[in-house]
Amino acid sequence: MSFSPALSTQARAEVLSSPAQAADAAYRYRILLVQAGPAQLLVQCWRRSPEAAWQPHCGPTPMDLFIRRFLPPAQLAPSNSV
């Protein structure tokens, strides 16, 4: 399985028109265990806005990058990624 090392939002995902719409969005996550070489966890995410279909939102991306996306800058540790 190939994946981009950077977390990216899918270009075709529906753009949210307001912060209130983001609060109503639902998310689903898939966690993959890749055992080729060193074991690694990958995350995929889908988003559904009210009255819209499920759309790919991000991933698959390494779990550590996915978590780092939500941490405040003061809590970010240097990445061990190569």
VENFENRA-V834672 format. One record per residue. RES is the residue in three letters. OMEGA is omega in radians with two decimals (999 if undefined). NEAR is the number of other ideal C-beta (glycine too) atoms within 10 Angstrom. Layout:
RES | OMEGA | NEAR
RES | OMEGA | NEAR
This chain:
MET | 3.10 | 7
SER | 3.13 | 4
PHE | 3.09 | 14
SER | 3.13 | 12
PRO | -3.14 | 9
ALA | 3.08 | 9
LEU | -3.14 | 16
SER | 3.06 | 10
THR | -3.14 | 13
GLN | -3.09 | 14
ALA | -3.09 | 6
ARG | 3.13 | 7
ALA | -3.14 | 16
GLU | 3.11 | 15
VAL | 3.11 | 7
LEU | -3.08 | 14
SER | -3.12 | 9
SER | 3.07 | 8
PRO | 3.13 | 7
ALA | 3.11 | 8
GLN | 3.11 | 14
ALA | -3.14 | 11
ALA | -3.13 | 8
ASP | -3.11 | 12
ALA | 3.07 | 14
ALA | -3.11 | 11
TYR | 3.01 | 11
ARG | -3.09 | 11
TYR | 3.04 | 12
ARG | 3.12 | 11
ILE | -3.10 | 12
LEU | 3.02 | 14
LEU | 3.13 | 9
VAL | -3.06 | 14
GLN | 3.06 | 7
ALA | -3.04 | 7
GLY | 3.10 | 6
PRO | -3.14 | 6
ALA | -3.10 | 8
GLN | 3.05 | 14
LEU | 3.07 | 13
LEU | 3.14 | 18
VAL | 2.97 | 20
GLN | -3.10 | 17
CYS | 3.03 | 19
TRP | 3.14 | 18
ARG | 3.04 | 20
ARG | 3.04 | 16
SER | 3.12 | 18
PRO | 3.11 | 8
GLU | 3.09 | 6
ALA | 3.12 | 13
ALA | 3.04 | 8
TRP | 3.12 | 12
GLN | 3.05 | 13
PRO | -3.11 | 14
HIS | 3.10 | 19
CYS | 3.01 | 21
GLY | 0.05 | 24
PRO | -3.13 | 20
THR | 3.14 | 19
PRO | -3.09 | 21
MET | -3.10 | 16
ASP | 3.10 | 15
LEU | 3.13 | 18
PHE | -3.14 | 20
ILE | -3.13 | 10
ARG | -3.14 | 15
ARG | -3.04 | 12
PHE | -3.12 | 7
LEU | 3.02 | 10
PRO | -3.09 | 6
PRO | -3.12 | 5
ALA | -3.09 | 5
GLN | -3.11 | 8
LEU | 3.04 | 10
ALA | 3.08 | 8
PRO | -3.13 | 5
SER | 3.08 | 10
ASN | -3.12 | 6
SER | 3.12 | 10
VAL | 999 | 4
